[in-house]
Amino acid sequence: MELGNESHISFDIDYLNELTSDWTNADQELLNVYVNEAVHFFPVISKDLQALNTNSVVKEIGSGIGLLSLFTANKGFRVISFEAESAGFTLMKRFQTSIRSSWRGGGESVKWLDRKYSPPTVGSDKADFVFAVNVLEHVPQWRDLVAEIIESEKPVTELRLIFPNYIYPYEPHFQIPTLFSKRLTRRVMSKQIKNAAITDPISFWDDLSWPTGSQVAKYCKDKGYECRFSREAFSSYLERIQSDDSFRERKGRAFTAAVSTILPILTFLTNQMPSRYLPIIDITVKRNPWPKFSE
């Protein structure tokens, strides 16, 4: 398995390879995908971490293999990591166990919770920063989750959400076009959904919530929360197409060649549109107000 620079510093790569040697090629490749996703997204959230005191509490919602939580703990923060292993992610516990067993960096300060997010029961467990990367679209009642986090944590706690924007007619997990509604899409694309290379694809599909940037912004406005959008996650995605070989290989030559060809035009066009309409939403929500809503 090949890992990024941050991983090489803190992993016993040989031991990880030994742990996964009897896995199927498909499982090894899937773990590699999750590892590379964590390596990619950690620099994206690092600016938020740099703004915190070293004794701050950070929570990750839907931590998956746990690598982002370990990276965060490696910077000196106390981390509370929630992973409920929802539909379609039944291998996640196995993956997380292997990652944690192979980890040689700081990680003693991670509190691992095998459940969905729950409010803190003691004040010392209240977070200064909460993040969820590619999680919101897997939460059927995402509005309830956002409200529970904002109302339960510290008044100054910031919640950062990164997720695909379902304003576009494409479902990235199943790699199929979407047709106005989940019900219609499932009816028309039933064969592709049932045959998808996903564990329990029907339950996975049922859990998808198809959030959009505008929906989250409207919900925050209705609740009186303040939110700000960022272009950072999408910009990092565009840069990744050019610089991340494993990502390019996973997406396929045709996709990367096509996107690389139109990348200057795509970059120009997306820079002109409001950030709530970008293909990847990156939004921070908090209870205490900023001067005004911003994009």
C-alpha positions, 0 to 999 in steps of 0.5 A: 500500500502506498500512502502520502507523506503525512502517513509515512511519518506515522505508520508502520507500513510493513505491519499494515501490509502484513495485516491486510495481506490476506484481504481480497484485492478489492478490499485492499484497493478500497482501504487505499481509497479511504487512506488517500481521501484522508491524506487529501482532506487533512490539509483542507481542514488544517487551517481550522485546526491551526486557529485552535489552542492545542488543548482544544477538543475536536470531534469528527462525525463519521470518521470511517477508517479513523485516519483523519482523527489520528492525523488531528490527534497527532497535532496535539488535540483531544479528539472524539471520533464518531463512527456508526458504520451505516449502510454500505460501510460494513467493512469500516470497522475492520479497516479502522482496526487495521489503521489504528493497529498500524499507527505509530504517531500520536493518537492516545488522545482519541476517544473512539465511539462506535455510534452516531453523534451524541451530545456531550454529557460533561462540559469537558467533552464539548468541542471547539471544532467539529467536522464531517467530510463526505458524511452529510449525504449519508444522513437521512435527517441531516437537519436534525444532526446539524441542529443537535451539534450546534445546540449541544456544543460550545456557543462558539463551536464551528461545524465544518461540512464538506459534501457533494452538491446534489444540485447537479444531476449526478450521484457520485457513489453509484456513478449514475445520473439523477432524475429529479427525485430519488424515487424516480431515479431508483425506478429508472436506474434500478438495475445499476443501483442493485448491481453497484459494487457497494455492500447492501446497495439498496440500504445505502441508496435509501440512506442518501439524503441528496443535500444541496448547498442552498438547502443547508444555507436556507436551513441555517437561516431559518434556525438563526445560525450563521454560515459561510461557504468556502471554495477550498474543498472544490479548489483542492479537488481541481488541483488533485486532478493534476497532482494526485496519480492515485486519484487520476487512476481511480477516476480513469484516463478518459475522465482525467483527460477530459477534465484536464483539457477543460480545467482552465475553463472550468476553473474560470467558470466556477470562480464566477459562480456563488460558492453554494452552487459549486459541485463540492460544498464546503460550509462552516456553521456556528451559533454565534453570529458573524457580521453577516452571511457571506460566500 
